Amino acid sequence: MSRGFDEERLGALLRVLRPAPRGWVEAATELPEARRALDDLVERAESDLEFRAAVLADLEVALERAGVEPDRRKISWLRERLGVPTDRA
């Protein structure tokens, strides 16, 4: 169901909105590069057992070396992608 918003009306409505917070904008611009780095890290870990062992030995260092700022979400995502069980009981 359409409410009859044309491009001009949508543009006017968008101009009323406050700009996105700086952190959101920065995260949105960094996300594609971080995703590529994480995907490359996982791909290499899946094809190189020695590299995989080094990654699993210290996930935070592996992320830093891949140029990705380590945080809880990224470490959790990396664990999941590599099939590493979590420490949760």
PDB file with one MODEL, atoms N, CA, C and O in Angstrom:
MODEL        1
ATOM      1  N   MET A   1       0.842  -1.165   0.000  1.00  0.00           N
ATOM      2  CA  MET A   1       0.000   0.000   0.000  1.00  0.00           C
ATOM      3  C   MET A   1       0.896   1.238   0.000  1.00  0.00           C
ATOM      4  O   MET A   1       1.796   1.353   0.832  1.00  0.00           O
ATOM      5  N   SER A   2       0.655   2.152  -0.917  1.00  0.00           N
ATOM      6  CA  SER A   2       1.463   3.348  -1.077  1.00  0.00           C
ATOM      7  C   SER A   2       0.787   4.526  -0.383  1.00  0.00           C
ATOM      8  O   SER A   2      -0.437   4.658  -0.396  1.00  0.00           O
ATOM      9  N   ARG A   3       1.601   5.365   0.214  1.00  0.00           N
ATOM     10  CA  ARG A   3       1.067   6.564   0.869  1.00  0.00           C
ATOM     11  C   ARG A   3       1.191   7.779  -0.038  1.00  0.00           C
ATOM     12  O   ARG A   3       0.887   8.900   0.368  1.00  0.00           O
ATOM     13  N   GLY A   4       1.636   7.552  -1.259  1.00  0.00           N
ATOM     14  CA  GLY A   4       1.726   8.645  -2.196  1.00  0.00           C
ATOM     15  C   GLY A   4       2.939   9.544  -1.998  1.00  0.00           C
ATOM     16  O   GLY A   4       2.890  10.720  -2.357  1.00  0.00           O
ATOM     17  N   PHE A   5       4.027   9.023  -1.435  1.00  0.00           N
ATOM     18  CA  PHE A   5       5.234   9.821  -1.276  1.00  0.00           C
ATOM     19  C   PHE A   5       6.026   9.791  -2.565  1.00  0.00           C
ATOM     20  O   PHE A   5       6.442   8.728  -3.026  1.00  0.00           O
ATOM     21  N   ASP A   6       6.232  10.961  -3.146  1.00  0.00           N
ATOM     22  CA  ASP A   6       7.089  11.024  -4.316  1.00  0.00           C
ATOM     23  C   ASP A   6       8.504  11.397  -3.859  1.00  0.00           C
ATOM     24  O   ASP A   6       8.736  11.598  -2.667  1.00  0.00           O
ATOM     25  N   GLU A   7       9.422  11.485  -4.776  1.00  0.00           N
ATOM     26  CA  GLU A   7      10.816  11.763  -4.438  1.00  0.00           C
ATOM     27  C   GLU A   7      10.981  13.098  -3.718  1.00  0.00           C
ATOM     28  O   GLU A   7      11.774  13.202  -2.781  1.00  0.00           O
ATOM     29  N   GLU A   8      10.254  14.099  -4.139  1.00  0.00           N
ATOM     30  CA  GLU A   8      10.371  15.411  -3.499  1.00  0.00           C
ATOM     31  C   GLU A   8       9.884  15.361  -2.057  1.00  0.00           C
ATOM     32  O   GLU A   8      10.511  15.938  -1.168  1.00  0.00           O
ATOM     33  N   ARG A   9       8.790  14.688  -1.826  1.00  0.00           N
ATOM     34  CA  ARG A   9       8.253  14.566  -0.464  1.00  0.00           C
ATOM     35  C   ARG A   9       9.212  13.770   0.413  1.00  0.00           C
ATOM     36  O   ARG A   9       9.461  14.142   1.560  1.00  0.00           O
ATOM     37  N   LEU A  10       9.748  12.677  -0.120  1.00  0.00           N
ATOM     38  CA  LEU A  10      10.704  11.883   0.654  1.00  0.00           C
ATOM     39  C   LEU A  10      11.949  12.707   0.968  1.00  0.00           C
ATOM     40  O   LEU A  10      12.470  12.643   2.081  1.00  0.00           O
ATOM     41  N   GLY A  11      12.429  13.484  -0.012  1.00  0.00           N
ATOM     42  CA  GLY A  11      13.580  14.357   0.216  1.00  0.00           C
ATOM     43  C   GLY A  11      13.308  15.357   1.323  1.00  0.00           C
ATOM     44  O   GLY A  11      14.166  15.599   2.172  1.00  0.00           O
ATOM     45  N   ALA A  12      12.133  15.931   1.318  1.00  0.00           N
ATOM     46  CA  ALA A  12      11.764  16.899   2.355  1.00  0.00           C
ATOM     47  C   ALA A  12      11.725  16.241   3.725  1.00  0.00           C
ATOM     48  O   ALA A  12      12.182  16.823   4.709  1.00  0.00           O
ATOM     49  N   LEU A  13      11.189  15.052   3.791  1.00  0.00           N
ATOM     50  CA  LEU A  13      11.129  14.331   5.068  1.00  0.00           C
ATOM     51  C   LEU A  13      12.529  13.968   5.563  1.00  0.00           C
ATOM     52  O   LEU A  13      12.809  14.057   6.758  1.00  0.00           O
ATOM     53  N   LEU A  14      13.397  13.563   4.656  1.00  0.00           N
ATOM     54  CA  LEU A  14      14.766  13.216   5.042  1.00  0.00           C
ATOM     55  C   LEU A  14      15.542  14.434   5.546  1.00  0.00           C
ATOM     56  O   LEU A  14      16.370  14.304   6.448  1.00  0.00           O
ATOM     57  N   ARG A  15      15.288  15.603   4.983  1.00  0.00           N
ATOM     58  CA  ARG A  15      15.975  16.821   5.427  1.00  0.00           C
ATOM     59  C   ARG A  15      15.590  17.200   6.853  1.00  0.00           C
ATOM     60  O   ARG A  15      16.352  17.882   7.538  1.00  0.00           O
ATOM     61  N   VAL A  16      14.440  16.774   7.298  1.00  0.00           N
ATOM     62  CA  VAL A  16      13.988  17.088   8.650  1.00  0.00           C
ATOM     63  C   VAL A  16      14.751  16.266   9.696  1.00  0.00           C
ATOM     64  O   VAL A  16      14.903  16.690  10.842  1.00  0.00           O
ATOM     65  N   LEU A  17      15.222  15.099   9.288  1.00  0.00           N
ATOM     66  CA  LEU A  17      15.933  14.227  10.224  1.00  0.00           C
ATOM     67  C   LEU A  17      17.271  14.824  10.630  1.00  0.00           C
ATOM     68  O   LEU A  17      17.930  15.510   9.848  1.00  0.00           O
ATOM     69  N   ARG A  18      17.659  14.547  11.872  1.00  0.00           N
ATOM     70  CA  ARG A  18      18.992  14.940  12.322  1.00  0.00           C
ATOM     71  C   ARG A  18      20.010  14.044  11.624  1.00  0.00           C
ATOM     72  O   ARG A  18      19.688  12.918  11.246  1.00  0.00           O
ATOM     73  N   PRO A  19      21.225  14.531  11.453  1.00  0.00           N
ATOM     74  CA  PRO A  19      22.265  13.678  10.854  1.00  0.00           C
ATOM     75  C   PRO A  19      22.528  12.456  11.741  1.00  0.00           C
ATOM     76  O   PRO A  19      22.335  12.495  12.956  1.00  0.00           O
ATOM     77  N   ALA A  20      22.964  11.393  11.108  1.00  0.00           N
ATOM     78  CA  ALA A  20      23.313  10.181  11.855  1.00  0.00           C
ATOM     79  C   ALA A  20      24.492  10.488  12.778  1.00  0.00           C
ATOM     80  O   ALA A  20      25.359  11.291  12.432  1.00  0.00           O
ATOM     81  N   PRO A  21      24.524   9.854  13.948  1.00  0.00           N
ATOM     82  CA  PRO A  21      25.667  10.060  14.846  1.00  0.00           C
ATOM     83  C   PRO A  21      26.977   9.686  14.158  1.00  0.00           C
ATOM     84  O   PRO A  21      27.025   8.758  13.351  1.00  0.00           O
ATOM     85  N   ARG A  22      28.021  10.409  14.484  1.00  0.00           N
ATOM     86  CA  ARG A  22      29.334  10.196  13.871  1.00  0.00           C
ATOM     87  C   ARG A  22      29.787   8.737  13.992  1.00  0.00           C
ATOM     88  O   ARG A  22      30.329   8.175  13.040  1.00  0.00           O
ATOM     89  N   GLY A  23      29.568   8.132  15.144  1.00  0.00           N
ATOM     90  CA  GLY A  23      29.967   6.739  15.345  1.00  0.00           C
ATOM     91  C   GLY A  23      29.287   5.792  14.373  1.00  0.00           C
ATOM     92  O   GLY A  23      29.898   4.833  13.903  1.00  0.00           O
ATOM     93  N   TRP A  24      28.029   6.057  14.071  1.00  0.00           N
ATOM     94  CA  TRP A  24      27.296   5.220  13.102  1.00  0.00           C
ATOM     95  C   TRP A  24      27.911   5.356  11.721  1.00  0.00           C
ATOM     96  O   TRP A  24      28.098   4.371  11.007  1.00  0.00           O
ATOM     97  N   VAL A  25      28.223   6.594  11.355  1.00  0.00           N
ATOM     98  CA  VAL A  25      28.793   6.844  10.028  1.00  0.00           C
ATOM     99  C   VAL A  25      30.165   6.181   9.918  1.00  0.00           C
ATOM    100  O   VAL A  25      30.473   5.543   8.911  1.00  0.00           O
ATOM    101  N   GLU A  26      30.979   6.332  10.949  1.00  0.00           N
ATOM    102  CA  GLU A  26      32.309   5.714  10.938  1.00  0.00           C
ATOM    103  C   GLU A  26      32.203   4.197  10.861  1.00  0.00           C
ATOM    104  O   GLU A  26      32.929   3.560  10.098  1.00  0.00           O
ATOM    105  N   ALA A  27      31.310   3.621  11.643  1.00  0.00           N
ATOM    106  CA  ALA A  27      31.139   2.167  11.623  1.00  0.00           C
ATOM    107  C   ALA A  27      30.679   1.689  10.251  1.00  0.00           C
ATOM    108  O   ALA A  27      31.140   0.659   9.759  1.00  0.00           O
ATOM    109  N   ALA A  28      29.779   2.431   9.643  1.00  0.00           N
ATOM    110  CA  ALA A  28      29.274   2.041   8.324  1.00  0.00           C
ATOM    111  C   ALA A  28      30.361   2.097   7.263  1.00  0.00           C
ATOM    112  O   ALA A  28      30.364   1.279   6.342  1.00  0.00           O
ATOM    113  N   THR A  29      31.275   3.034   7.372  1.00  0.00           N
ATOM    114  CA  THR A  29      32.347   3.120   6.383  1.00  0.00           C
ATOM    115  C   THR A  29      33.432   2.077   6.633  1.00  0.00           C
ATOM    116  O   THR A  29      34.089   1.633   5.691  1.00  0.00           O
ATOM    117  N   GLU A  30      33.628   1.681   7.891  1.00  0.00           N
ATOM    118  CA  GLU A  30      34.658   0.694   8.229  1.00  0.00           C
ATOM    119  C   GLU A  30      34.175  -0.744   8.044  1.00  0.00           C
ATOM    120  O   GLU A  30      34.988  -1.652   7.872  1.00  0.00           O
ATOM    121  N   LEU A  31      32.890  -0.953   8.078  1.00  0.00           N
ATOM    122  CA  LEU A  31      32.341  -2.307   8.050  1.00  0.00           C
ATOM    123  C   LEU A  31      32.758  -3.142   6.836  1.00  0.00           C
ATOM    124  O   LEU A  31      33.174  -4.286   7.021  1.00  0.00           O
ATOM    125  N   PRO A  32      32.669  -2.631   5.613  1.00  0.00           N
ATOM    126  CA  PRO A  32      33.052  -3.476   4.470  1.00  0.00           C
ATOM    127  C   PRO A  32      34.512  -3.942   4.524  1.00  0.00           C
ATOM    128  O   PRO A  32      34.812  -5.094   4.212  1.00  0.00           O
ATOM    129  N   GLU A  33      35.407  -3.049   4.919  1.00  0.00           N
ATOM    130  CA  GLU A  33      36.825  -3.419   5.010  1.00  0.00           C
ATOM    131  C   GLU A  33      37.045  -4.455   6.112  1.00  0.00           C
ATOM    132  O   GLU A  33      37.791  -5.415   5.924  1.00  0.00           O
ATOM    133  N   ALA A  34      36.400  -4.260   7.251  1.00  0.00           N
ATOM    134  CA  ALA A  34      36.534  -5.213   8.349  1.00  0.00           C
ATOM    135  C   ALA A  34      35.969  -6.571   7.956  1.00  0.00           C
ATOM    136  O   ALA A  34      36.545  -7.605   8.295  1.00  0.00           O
ATOM    137  N   ARG A  35      34.857  -6.577   7.251  1.00  0.00           N
ATOM    138  CA  ARG A  35      34.243  -7.842   6.811  1.00  0.00           C
ATOM    139  C   ARG A  35      35.187  -8.599   5.875  1.00  0.00           C
ATOM    140  O   ARG A  35      35.356  -9.812   5.994  1.00  0.00           O
ATOM    141  N   ARG A  36      35.800  -7.858   4.940  1.00  0.00           N
ATOM    142  CA  ARG A  36      36.756  -8.503   4.021  1.00  0.00           C
ATOM    143  C   ARG A  36      37.933  -9.081   4.786  1.00  0.00           C
ATOM    144  O   ARG A  36      38.360 -10.204   4.518  1.00  0.00           O
ATOM    145  N   ALA A  37      38.460  -8.319   5.739  1.00  0.00           N
ATOM    146  CA  ALA A  37      39.600  -8.786   6.529  1.00  0.00           C
ATOM    147  C   ALA A  37      39.230 -10.032   7.328  1.00  0.00           C
ATOM    148  O   ALA A  37      40.016 -10.976   7.409  1.00  0.00           O
ATOM    149  N   LEU A  38      38.040 -10.036   7.915  1.00  0.00           N
ATOM    150  CA  LEU A  38      37.592 -11.204   8.677  1.00  0.00           C
ATOM    151  C   LEU A  38      37.397 -12.410   7.766  1.00  0.00           C
ATOM    152  O   LEU A  38      37.803 -13.520   8.110  1.00  0.00           O
ATOM    153  N   ASP A  39      36.783 -12.200   6.617  1.00  0.00           N
ATOM    154  CA  ASP A  39      36.587 -13.302   5.672  1.00  0.00           C
ATOM    155  C   ASP A  39      37.920 -13.867   5.201  1.00  0.00           C
ATOM    156  O   ASP A  39      38.076 -15.083   5.088  1.00  0.00           O
ATOM    157  N   ASP A  40      38.886 -12.985   4.925  1.00  0.00           N
ATOM    158  CA  ASP A  40      40.225 -13.429   4.508  1.00  0.00           C
ATOM    159  C   ASP A  40      40.901 -14.221   5.615  1.00  0.00           C
ATOM    160  O   ASP A  40      41.541 -15.241   5.356  1.00  0.00           O
ATOM    161  N   LEU A  41      40.758 -13.753   6.842  1.00  0.00           N
ATOM    162  CA  LEU A  41      41.348 -14.439   7.991  1.00  0.00           C
ATOM    163  C   LEU A  41      40.775 -15.848   8.127  1.00  0.00           C
ATOM    164  O   LEU A  41      41.519 -16.809   8.323  1.00  0.00           O
ATOM    165  N   VAL A  42      39.468 -15.964   8.024  1.00  0.00           N
ATOM    166  CA  VAL A  42      38.818 -17.274   8.141  1.00  0.00           C
ATOM    167  C   VAL A  42      39.231 -18.180   6.985  1.00  0.00           C
ATOM    168  O   VAL A  42      39.531 -19.356   7.192  1.00  0.00           O
ATOM    169  N   GLU A  43      39.245 -17.639   5.779  1.00  0.00           N
ATOM    170  CA  GLU A  43      39.628 -18.443   4.609  1.00  0.00           C
ATOM    171  C   GLU A  43      41.043 -18.985   4.763  1.00  0.00           C
ATOM    172  O   GLU A  43      41.302 -20.156   4.487  1.00  0.00           O
ATOM    173  N   ARG A  44      41.952 -18.127   5.206  1.00  0.00           N
ATOM    174  CA  ARG A  44      43.333 -18.581   5.397  1.00  0.00           C
ATOM    175  C   ARG A  44      43.419 -19.615   6.516  1.00  0.00           C
ATOM    176  O   ARG A  44      44.150 -20.598   6.397  1.00  0.00           O
ATOM    177  N   ALA A  45      42.682 -19.400   7.597  1.00  0.00           N
ATOM    178  CA  ALA A  45      42.692 -20.347   8.720  1.00  0.00           C
ATOM    179  C   ALA A  45      42.119 -21.701   8.314  1.00  0.00           C
ATOM    180  O   ALA A  45      42.521 -22.733   8.852  1.00  0.00           O
ATOM    181  N   GLU A  46      41.186 -21.701   7.373  1.00  0.00           N
ATOM    182  CA  GLU A  46      40.603 -22.961   6.913  1.00  0.00           C
ATOM    183  C   GLU A  46      41.533 -23.718   5.973  1.00  0.00           C
ATOM    184  O   GLU A  46      41.428 -24.938   5.850  1.00  0.00           O
ATOM    185  N   SER A  47      42.432 -23.013   5.315  1.00  0.00           N
ATOM    186  CA  SER A  47      43.303 -23.676   4.343  1.00  0.00           C
ATOM    187  C   SER A  47      44.724 -23.918   4.852  1.00  0.00           C
ATOM    188  O   SER A  47      45.488 -24.649   4.222  1.00  0.00           O
ATOM    189  N   ASP A  48      45.081 -23.317   5.978  1.00  0.00           N
ATOM    190  CA  ASP A  48      46.442 -23.434   6.508  1.00  0.00           C
ATOM    191  C   ASP A  48      46.366 -23.808   7.989  1.00  0.00           C
ATOM    192  O   ASP A  48      46.078 -22.965   8.838  1.00  0.00           O
ATOM    193  N   LEU A  49      46.628 -25.079   8.285  1.00  0.00           N
ATOM    194  CA  LEU A  49      46.479 -25.570   9.665  1.00  0.00           C
ATOM    195  C   LEU A  49      47.417 -24.872  10.653  1.00  0.00           C
ATOM    196  O   LEU A  49      47.043 -24.631  11.800  1.00  0.00           O
ATOM    197  N   GLU A  50      48.615 -24.554  10.217  1.00  0.00           N
ATOM    198  CA  GLU A  50      49.559 -23.869  11.100  1.00  0.00           C
ATOM    199  C   GLU A  50      49.051 -22.462  11.431  1.00  0.00           C
ATOM    200  O   GLU A  50      49.118 -22.020  12.579  1.00  0.00           O
ATOM    201  N   PHE A  51      48.549 -21.772  10.415  1.00  0.00           N
ATOM    202  CA  PHE A  51      47.980 -20.445  10.636  1.00  0.00           C
ATOM    203  C   PHE A  51      46.747 -20.536  11.535  1.00  0.00           C
ATOM    204  O   PHE A  51      46.554 -19.703  12.420  1.00  0.00           O
ATOM    205  N   ARG A  52      45.925 -21.544  11.306  1.00  0.00           N
ATOM    206  CA  ARG A  52      44.725 -21.738  12.122  1.00  0.00           C
ATOM    207  C   ARG A  52      45.095 -21.910  13.595  1.00  0.00           C
ATOM    208  O   ARG A  52      44.456 -21.333  14.475  1.00  0.00           O
ATOM    209  N   ALA A  53      46.134 -22.708  13.854  1.00  0.00           N
ATOM    210  CA  ALA A  53      46.572 -22.923  15.233  1.00  0.00           C
ATOM    211  C   ALA A  53      47.008 -21.596  15.866  1.00  0.00           C
ATOM    212  O   ALA A  53      46.711 -21.332  17.031  1.00  0.00           O
ATOM    213  N   ALA A  54      47.711 -20.769  15.095  1.00  0.00           N
ATOM    214  CA  ALA A  54      48.146 -19.464  15.616  1.00  0.00           C
ATOM    215  C   ALA A  54      46.942 -18.567  15.894  1.00  0.00           C
ATOM    216  O   ALA A  54      46.909 -17.867  16.906  1.00  0.00           O
ATOM    217  N   VAL A  55      45.957 -18.588  15.005  1.00  0.00           N
ATOM    218  CA  VAL A  55      44.742 -17.783  15.206  1.00  0.00           C
ATOM    219  C   VAL A  55      44.010 -18.243  16.456  1.00  0.00           C
ATOM    220  O   VAL A  55      43.606 -17.430  17.288  1.00  0.00           O
ATOM    221  N   LEU A  56      43.846 -19.542  16.579  1.00  0.00           N
ATOM    222  CA  LEU A  56      43.111 -20.075  17.732  1.00  0.00           C
ATOM    223  C   LEU A  56      43.850 -19.843  19.046  1.00  0.00           C
ATOM    224  O   LEU A  56      43.226 -19.740  20.103  1.00  0.00           O
ATOM    225  N   ALA A  57      45.170 -19.760  18.983  1.00  0.00           N
ATOM    226  CA  ALA A  57      45.956 -19.527  20.197  1.00  0.00           C
ATOM    227  C   ALA A  57      45.694 -18.146  20.773  1.00  0.00           C
ATOM    228  O   ALA A  57      45.745 -17.961  21.989  1.00  0.00           O
ATOM    229  N   ASP A  58      45.409 -17.163  19.900  1.00  0.00           N
ATOM    230  CA  ASP A  58      45.128 -15.811  20.381  1.00  0.00           C
ATOM    231  C   ASP A  58      44.290 -15.074  19.342  1.00  0.00           C
ATOM    232  O   ASP A  58      44.819 -14.455  18.418  1.00  0.00           O
ATOM    233  N   LEU A  59      42.978 -15.154  19.511  1.00  0.00           N
ATOM    234  CA  LEU A  59      42.060 -14.546  18.552  1.00  0.00           C
ATOM    235  C   LEU A  59      42.222 -13.027  18.470  1.00  0.00           C
ATOM    236  O   LEU A  59      42.127 -12.450  17.387  1.00  0.00           O
ATOM    237  N   GLU A  60      42.463 -12.386  19.605  1.00  0.00           N
ATOM    238  CA  GLU A  60      42.609 -10.931  19.596  1.00  0.00           C
ATOM    239  C   GLU A  60      43.816 -10.496  18.780  1.00  0.00           C
ATOM    240  O   GLU A  60      43.726  -9.563  17.982  1.00  0.00           O
ATOM    241  N   VAL A  61      44.935 -11.164  18.976  1.00  0.00           N
ATOM    242  CA  VAL A  61      46.146 -10.831  18.218  1.00  0.00           C
ATOM    243  C   VAL A  61      45.923 -11.099  16.735  1.00  0.00           C
ATOM    244  O   VAL A  61      46.370 -10.319  15.893  1.00  0.00           O
ATOM    245  N   ALA A  62      45.239 -12.186  16.405  1.00  0.00           N
ATOM    246  CA  ALA A  62      44.955 -12.509  15.001  1.00  0.00           C
ATOM    247  C   ALA A  62      44.125 -11.399  14.356  1.00  0.00           C
ATOM    248  O   ALA A  62      44.381 -11.006  13.218  1.00  0.00           O
ATOM    249  N   LEU A  63      43.140 -10.901  15.085  1.00  0.00           N
ATOM    250  CA  LEU A  63      42.324  -9.805  14.559  1.00  0.00           C
ATOM    251  C   LEU A  63      43.160  -8.541  14.361  1.00  0.00           C
ATOM    252  O   LEU A  63      43.063  -7.880  13.327  1.00  0.00           O
ATOM    253  N   GLU A  64      43.974  -8.213  15.353  1.00  0.00           N
ATOM    254  CA  GLU A  64      44.821  -7.025  15.242  1.00  0.00           C
ATOM    255  C   GLU A  64      45.749  -7.126  14.037  1.00  0.00           C
ATOM    256  O   GLU A  64      45.907  -6.161  13.288  1.00  0.00           O
ATOM    257  N   ARG A  65      46.366  -8.296  13.848  1.00  0.00           N
ATOM    258  CA  ARG A  65      47.274  -8.492  12.709  1.00  0.00           C
ATOM    259  C   ARG A  65      46.537  -8.402  11.381  1.00  0.00           C
ATOM    260  O   ARG A  65      47.132  -8.053  10.361  1.00  0.00           O
ATOM    261  N   ALA A  66      45.245  -8.715  11.387  1.00  0.00           N
ATOM    262  CA  ALA A  66      44.438  -8.613  10.170  1.00  0.00           C
ATOM    263  C   ALA A  66      43.940  -7.186   9.947  1.00  0.00           C
ATOM    264  O   ALA A  66      43.263  -6.903   8.959  1.00  0.00           O
ATOM    265  N   GLY A  67      44.286  -6.286  10.882  1.00  0.00           N
ATOM    266  CA  GLY A  67      43.872  -4.896  10.744  1.00  0.00           C
ATOM    267  C   GLY A  67      42.473  -4.617  11.251  1.00  0.00           C
ATOM    268  O   GLY A  67      41.854  -3.623  10.871  1.00  0.00           O
ATOM    269  N   VAL A  68      41.972  -5.496  12.112  1.00  0.00           N
ATOM    270  CA  VAL A  68      40.622  -5.360  12.648  1.00  0.00           C
ATOM    271  C   VAL A  68      40.722  -5.109  14.151  1.00  0.00           C
ATOM    272  O   VAL A  68      41.412  -5.835  14.866  1.00  0.00           O
ATOM    273  N   GLU A  69      40.030  -4.079  14.618  1.00  0.00           N
ATOM    274  CA  GLU A  69      39.995  -3.769  16.048  1.00  0.00           C
ATOM    275  C   GLU A  69      39.230  -4.875  16.766  1.00  0.00           C
ATOM    276  O   GLU A  69      38.034  -5.049  16.532  1.00  0.00           O
ATOM    277  N   PRO A  70      39.906  -5.627  17.639  1.00  0.00           N
ATOM    278  CA  PRO A  70      39.200  -6.721  18.318  1.00  0.00           C
ATOM    279  C   PRO A  70      38.174  -6.202  19.323  1.00  0.00           C
ATOM    280  O   PRO A  70      38.441  -5.264  20.074  1.00  0.00           O
ATOM    281  N   ASP A  71      37.015  -6.817  19.325  1.00  0.00           N
ATOM    282  CA  ASP A  71      36.006  -6.559  20.341  1.00  0.00           C
ATOM    283  C   ASP A  71      35.234  -7.865  20.549  1.00  0.00           C
ATOM    284  O   ASP A  71      35.427  -8.842  19.825  1.00  0.00           O
ATOM    285  N   ARG A  72      34.379  -7.858  21.531  1.00  0.00           N
ATOM    286  CA  ARG A  72      33.659  -9.076  21.902  1.00  0.00           C
ATOM    287  C   ARG A  72      32.856  -9.669  20.737  1.00  0.00           C
ATOM    288  O   ARG A  72      32.854 -10.884  20.536  1.00  0.00           O
ATOM    289  N   ARG A  73      32.181  -8.813  19.978  1.00  0.00           N
ATOM    290  CA  ARG A  73      31.352  -9.300  18.856  1.00  0.00           C
ATOM    291  C   ARG A  73      32.197  -9.953  17.772  1.00  0.00           C
ATOM    292  O   ARG A  73      31.854 -11.021  17.265  1.00  0.00           O
ATOM    293  N   LYS A  74      33.304  -9.305  17.419  1.00  0.00           N
ATOM    294  CA  LYS A  74      34.147  -9.852  16.361  1.00  0.00           C
ATOM    295  C   LYS A  74      34.807 -11.148  16.805  1.00  0.00           C
ATOM    296  O   LYS A  74      34.921 -12.088  16.018  1.00  0.00           O
ATOM    297  N   ILE A  75      35.239 -11.208  18.045  1.00  0.00           N
ATOM    298  CA  ILE A  75      35.843 -12.444  18.556  1.00  0.00           C
ATOM    299  C   ILE A  75      34.808 -13.557  18.566  1.00  0.00           C
ATOM    300  O   ILE A  75      35.111 -14.685  18.177  1.00  0.00           O
ATOM    301  N   SER A  76      33.606 -13.258  18.999  1.00  0.00           N
ATOM    302  CA  SER A  76      32.530 -14.254  19.002  1.00  0.00           C
ATOM    303  C   SER A  76      32.224 -14.722  17.581  1.00  0.00           C
ATOM    304  O   SER A  76      32.055 -15.918  17.344  1.00  0.00           O
ATOM    305  N   TRP A  77      32.152 -13.789  16.640  1.00  0.00           N
ATOM    306  CA  TRP A  77      31.884 -14.121  15.242  1.00  0.00           C
ATOM    307  C   TRP A  77      32.993 -15.011  14.695  1.00  0.00           C
ATOM    308  O   TRP A  77      32.722 -15.999  14.012  1.00  0.00           O
ATOM    309  N   LEU A  78      34.252 -14.658  14.999  1.00  0.00           N
ATOM    310  CA  LEU A  78      35.390 -15.441  14.532  1.00  0.00           C
ATOM    311  C   LEU A  78      35.361 -16.846  15.121  1.00  0.00           C
ATOM    312  O   LEU A  78      35.608 -17.821  14.412  1.00  0.00           O
ATOM    313  N   ARG A  79      35.062 -16.956  16.408  1.00  0.00           N
ATOM    314  CA  ARG A  79      34.943 -18.285  17.035  1.00  0.00           C
ATOM    315  C   ARG A  79      33.891 -19.130  16.317  1.00  0.00           C
ATOM    316  O   ARG A  79      34.119 -20.301  16.010  1.00  0.00           O
ATOM    317  N   GLU A  80      32.752 -18.524  16.058  1.00  0.00           N
ATOM    318  CA  GLU A  80      31.662 -19.243  15.401  1.00  0.00           C
ATOM    319  C   GLU A  80      32.071 -19.700  14.005  1.00  0.00           C
ATOM    320  O   GLU A  80      31.834 -20.848  13.629  1.00  0.00           O
ATOM    321  N   ARG A  81      32.681 -18.807  13.244  1.00  0.00           N
ATOM    322  CA  ARG A  81      33.093 -19.141  11.878  1.00  0.00           C
ATOM    323  C   ARG A  81      34.147 -20.246  11.850  1.00  0.00           C
ATOM    324  O   ARG A  81      34.175 -21.059  10.926  1.00  0.00           O
ATOM    325  N   LEU A  82      35.015 -20.274  12.866  1.00  0.00           N
ATOM    326  CA  LEU A  82      36.065 -21.291  12.923  1.00  0.00           C
ATOM    327  C   LEU A  82      35.611 -22.557  13.640  1.00  0.00           C
ATOM    328  O   LEU A  82      36.367 -23.522  13.747  1.00  0.00           O
ATOM    329  N   GLY A  83      34.373 -22.548  14.131  1.00  0.00           N
ATOM    330  CA  GLY A  83      33.847 -23.721  14.808  1.00  0.00           C
ATOM    331  C   GLY A  83      34.448 -23.968  16.170  1.00  0.00           C
ATOM    332  O   GLY A  83      34.563 -25.113  16.607  1.00  0.00           O
ATOM    333  N   VAL A  84      34.836 -22.890  16.849  1.00  0.00           N
ATOM    334  CA  VAL A  84      35.427 -22.991  18.181  1.00  0.00           C
ATOM    335  C   VAL A  84      34.318 -22.905  19.214  1.00  0.00           C
ATOM    336  O   VAL A  84      33.519 -21.968  19.188  1.00  0.00           O
ATOM    337  N   PRO A  85      34.256 -23.877  20.131  1.00  0.00           N
ATOM    338  CA  PRO A  85      33.231 -23.796  21.180  1.00  0.00           C
ATOM    339  C   PRO A  85      33.477 -22.578  22.076  1.00  0.00           C
ATOM    340  O   PRO A  85      34.620 -22.185  22.313  1.00  0.00           O
ATOM    341  N   THR A  86      32.403 -22.000  22.559  1.00  0.00           N
ATOM    342  CA  THR A  86      32.513 -20.859  23.465  1.00  0.00           C
ATOM    343  C   THR A  86      32.824 -21.352  24.861  1.00  0.00           C
ATOM    344  O   THR A  86      32.689 -22.536  25.167  1.00  0.00           O
ATOM    345  N   ASP A  87      33.245 -20.418  25.706  1.00  0.00           N
ATOM    346  CA  ASP A  87      33.595 -20.746  27.092  1.00  0.00           C
ATOM    347  C   ASP A  87      32.381 -20.793  28.003  1.00  0.00           C
ATOM    348  O   ASP A  87      32.507 -21.050  29.200  1.00  0.00           O
ATOM    349  N   ARG A  88      31.209 -20.547  27.441  1.00  0.00           N
ATOM    350  CA  ARG A  88      30.000 -20.520  28.279  1.00  0.00           C
ATOM    351  C   ARG A  88      29.638 -21.912  28.756  1.00  0.00           C
ATOM    352  O   ARG A  88      29.809 -22.903  28.045  1.00  0.00           O
ATOM    353  N   ALA A  89      29.139 -21.960  29.970  1.00  0.00           N
ATOM    354  CA  ALA A  89      28.730 -23.248  30.541  1.00  0.00           C
ATOM    355  C   ALA A  89      27.245 -23.450  30.368  1.00  0.00           C
ATOM    356  O   ALA A  89      26.708 -24.477  30.785  1.00  0.00           O
TER     357      ALA A  89
ENDMDL
END
